[in-house]
């Protein structure tokens, strides 16, 4: 079975990540990250709801990367997003980045809010 490379067009995929950073479409971002097809920028964590609530009506699902391990999303965080119509799915940051990329390559309306991986930054 032939393997075909994912096509992202003008959309912004997560190229890579490491301790404290993400590379999105060739640009390095330090710290937490909110990425969607059109833009990527800083995300301050679970208390930084405004940019996530602004996704209402723009995305079908928001993947939330909880760091190196999967963790439960805080109930008030989920409730605030559900109140504005943003469905979120918590998973480890590596899983969230991969899932975001796969669905992005399919042309789906997705976003990812990613907590950085722990460790020393280069």
N, C-alpha and C positions, 0 to 999 in steps of 0.2 A: 504494500500500500504506500503510495507516494505521500510524503509529508510536504505540506504547503506552508509557507511562512505567513504569519498573520499580517493582514493589511489594516492600517489604521487611518489611511488618508491624512486629513488635516487634524485628526483627533490626537490627543496627548496621552500616550501610554506611559506606564511606570516602567522605565528601562531597567532599573536596579535599585537596590537599597542596601544599607549597611548600618553600622553603629551610628545613630544620630542623623542620618541623611537619607535622602531619596534622590534619584536622578529621573527626571521626567522630560521626555523628548530632548534629551541631551543636556538639560539644565539641572544643576545640583541645587537642592533645597535642604536646608538644615532644620531639624526639629519636626514637629507635627505638620502634616500636610493635608490639604483638601484639594483633590484633583477631580476634574470632570473633563469631558471631551474638549471644551473650549478654553479652559484656564486651570492653572495650578497656583496655589499660594499657601501661606501659613495657616495652620489650624492650632488653636490653643488648648485643645483637649475638651473633655466633657462639659466644662463650663462655658465654652465658646459656641453657643447655640445659634447665634444670629446668622452666620454664613450657611449653616446647615438648614435652618428654617427657610432661608431665601431660595432653597432648591425646590420648594413646593411647586408642583406643576411642571417642573423642568426635568425631573428624573423619575424613573420607575422604582429604583431601589438605590439605597445608599449603603455601601459596605463600610463597616467600621472596623478598622484594624486595631486590636487591643494590645499590641506589643508582641513579644516573642511567643506568648502563650495565649490561647483563647481564654476569655474571661467574660463573666456576665456584664452586660451593659447596665449602668445605673438606671433604676426604674424611672426616676424623674426625667432623665435624658431621653429615654424611649418615649415616655408619655408626652413630653414637649414636642417631639418630632411627629408622633402620630397625630397630635392635635392639629397640626398644620398640613397633614396628608403626606408626610415623608415616611416611607417604609424603610426601616434600617435592619441590617443583619450584621451581628457581631461575629467576628472570627479573628484568628491571629493575623498580625499584619502581613506576613508572607502570603497567607491564603487570600486575604482581602485584595492585595495587589494583583495576584494571579487571576482571581475571579473577575476583578474589574477589567483587566486586560482582555480576557477571553470574551466577555460580553461586549466590551467596547469594539473589539474587532468584528463582532457580529452586527454592529450598528445600533446596539441597544442604548437606551437613555439611562446611563449609570453614573455614579460618582463614588469616590472613596475618601473617607476621613481616616487618616492613618497616624497612629501614634508611632514614634520612632522606635527602632530596635535599640536595646540597651548596649552599653559597651563604650569603649574609647572611640572618640571621633578622630578620623585621620587628619 
